[in-house]
Amino acid sequence: MFKSKVFIMVVAILIAITLILTAAFVLWNYMDNSGQDPGQLAQTSAKEAKTGKKLSADQVKENTYIIKDVLTNLAGNEKFIKASFAFELENAKAKDEFEKLDFKMKAIIIQTLADMTPEQIQGSKGADQLNAALMNKMNPLLTKGKLTQIWITDKVLQ
């Protein structure tokens, strides 16, 4: 009788340990993926979007949509930024879709900039972070193609 109770207790403890380890493994993987560098996520997204063939300058221009003079306050300061962007898309259908969703895209730009401080946005590293954040937020909205590149064509920080 005593041996069967001990056996049941050992099995219950082993099951509990297995469940805890499984939960820890799942949580570890989730945290590992969500903590990925935004720049790396954007590069991965851009690589997936590219078809492998090099586009001519005319094709690039045809597949590029420009949003000019986005003006918003920055986080934590009384500073503001005025910026213009050129969004290079993988095909004409994606550009048309992007153009139809331009109000959402502009809202994403404003929201992303409003969450950034002047220090976060300065320099080439700041531009890369902004581009990565925008690409990661905008690409999921597109169904007919992907953003391949974002260019900051004008930026005034005051």
C-alpha positions as CSV (number, residue, x, y, z in Angstrom):
1,M,0.0,0.0,0.0
2,F,2.8,2.4,0.9
3,K,4.7,1.7,-2.3
4,S,1.7,2.5,-4.5
5,K,1.2,5.9,-2.8
6,V,4.9,6.7,-3.2
7,F,4.7,5.6,-6.9
8,I,1.6,7.8,-7.5
9,M,3.3,10.8,-5.8
10,V,6.5,10.4,-7.9
11,V,4.4,10.2,-11.1
12,A,2.5,13.3,-10.1
13,I,5.7,15.2,-9.4
14,L,7.2,14.1,-12.8
15,I,4.1,15.3,-14.6
16,A,4.2,18.6,-12.8
17,I,7.9,19.1,-13.6
18,T,7.2,18.2,-17.3
19,L,4.4,20.8,-17.5
20,I,6.6,23.5,-15.9
21,L,9.5,22.8,-18.3
22,T,7.1,22.8,-21.3
23,A,5.6,26.2,-20.2
24,A,9.1,27.6,-19.6
25,F,10.2,26.4,-23.1
26,V,7.2,28.0,-24.8
27,L,7.6,31.2,-22.9
28,W,11.4,31.3,-23.7
29,N,10.7,30.9,-27.4
30,Y,8.0,33.6,-27.4
31,M,10.3,36.1,-25.5
32,D,13.2,35.2,-27.8
33,N,11.2,36.0,-31.0
34,S,9.5,39.2,-29.6
35,G,12.9,40.6,-28.5
36,Q,14.4,40.4,-32.0
37,D,16.0,43.5,-33.3
38,P,13.5,45.6,-35.3
39,G,16.2,46.2,-38.0
40,Q,16.7,42.5,-38.4
41,L,12.9,41.9,-38.6
42,A,12.7,44.6,-41.3
43,Q,15.6,43.1,-43.2
44,T,14.0,39.7,-43.1
45,S,10.7,41.2,-44.3
46,A,12.5,43.0,-47.1
47,K,14.4,39.9,-48.2
48,E,11.1,37.9,-48.3
49,A,9.5,40.7,-50.4
50,K,12.3,40.8,-53.0
51,T,11.8,38.6,-56.1
52,G,15.5,38.3,-56.8
53,K,15.5,40.3,-60.0
54,K,17.0,43.8,-60.2
55,L,14.5,46.5,-61.2
56,S,15.4,49.3,-63.5
57,A,15.3,52.9,-62.3
58,D,12.0,53.5,-64.2
59,Q,10.4,50.4,-62.5
60,V,11.6,51.6,-59.1
61,K,10.1,55.0,-59.7
62,E,6.8,53.5,-60.8
63,N,6.6,51.4,-57.7
64,T,7.5,54.2,-55.3
65,Y,4.9,56.2,-53.3
66,I,5.9,59.5,-51.6
67,I,4.4,60.9,-48.5
68,K,5.5,64.5,-47.9
69,D,5.7,66.8,-44.9
70,V,4.6,64.6,-42.0
71,L,4.6,66.9,-39.0
72,T,4.3,65.7,-35.4
73,N,5.6,66.1,-31.8
74,L,8.2,63.8,-30.5
75,A,8.0,61.9,-27.2
76,G,9.1,63.4,-23.9
77,N,10.0,66.8,-25.3
78,E,8.5,69.9,-26.8
79,K,10.4,69.2,-30.0
80,F,8.8,68.3,-33.3
81,I,9.8,66.7,-36.5
82,K,8.8,67.3,-40.1
83,A,9.7,64.5,-42.5
84,S,9.1,63.2,-46.0
85,F,9.3,59.6,-47.0
86,A,9.6,57.5,-50.2
87,F,8.2,54.0,-49.9
88,E,9.5,51.5,-52.5
89,L,7.2,48.6,-53.1
90,E,7.8,45.3,-54.9
91,N,5.2,45.8,-57.6
92,A,2.5,48.1,-59.1
93,K,-0.4,46.3,-57.3
94,A,1.3,46.9,-53.9
95,K,1.9,50.5,-54.8
96,D,-1.8,50.9,-55.7
97,E,-2.8,49.3,-52.4
98,F,-0.4,51.4,-50.4
99,E,-1.8,54.5,-52.1
100,K,-5.3,53.5,-51.1
101,L,-4.2,53.0,-47.5
102,D,-2.1,56.2,-47.4
103,F,-4.2,57.6,-44.5
104,K,-3.4,54.5,-42.4
105,M,0.3,54.7,-43.4
106,K,0.5,58.3,-42.5
107,A,-1.1,57.5,-39.1
108,I,1.5,54.8,-38.5
109,I,4.3,57.3,-39.3
110,I,2.8,59.9,-36.9
111,Q,2.3,57.3,-34.1
112,T,5.8,55.8,-34.6
113,L,7.4,59.3,-34.5
114,A,5.4,60.4,-31.5
115,D,6.8,57.4,-29.6
116,M,10.4,58.3,-30.4
117,T,12.6,60.9,-28.6
118,P,14.9,63.3,-30.4
119,E,17.9,61.2,-29.4
120,Q,16.4,58.0,-30.8
121,I,15.8,59.6,-34.2
122,Q,19.1,61.3,-34.8
123,G,21.8,60.0,-37.0
124,S,21.9,57.1,-39.4
125,K,21.2,54.6,-36.7
126,G,18.0,56.5,-35.7
127,A,16.9,56.6,-39.3
128,D,17.5,52.8,-39.6
129,Q,15.4,52.2,-36.4
130,L,12.6,54.4,-37.7
131,N,12.6,52.7,-41.1
132,A,12.6,49.2,-39.4
133,A,9.7,50.2,-37.1
134,L,7.7,51.6,-40.0
135,M,8.3,48.6,-42.2
136,N,7.3,46.2,-39.5
137,K,4.1,48.1,-38.9
138,M,3.2,48.7,-42.5
139,N,4.0,45.4,-44.3
140,P,1.2,43.5,-42.4
141,L,-1.4,45.8,-43.9
142,L,-0.4,45.0,-47.5
143,T,-1.8,42.0,-49.2
144,K,-0.8,42.5,-52.8
145,G,2.9,42.9,-52.2
146,K,5.4,44.2,-49.7
147,L,7.5,47.3,-48.9
148,T,11.1,46.6,-50.0
149,Q,12.7,49.9,-48.9
150,I,11.8,53.1,-47.0
151,W,13.8,56.3,-47.8
152,I,13.7,59.3,-45.6
153,T,13.8,62.1,-48.2
154,D,13.6,65.1,-45.9
155,K,13.9,65.5,-42.1
156,V,13.8,68.6,-40.0
157,L,14.0,68.2,-36.2
158,Q,13.2,71.3,-34.1
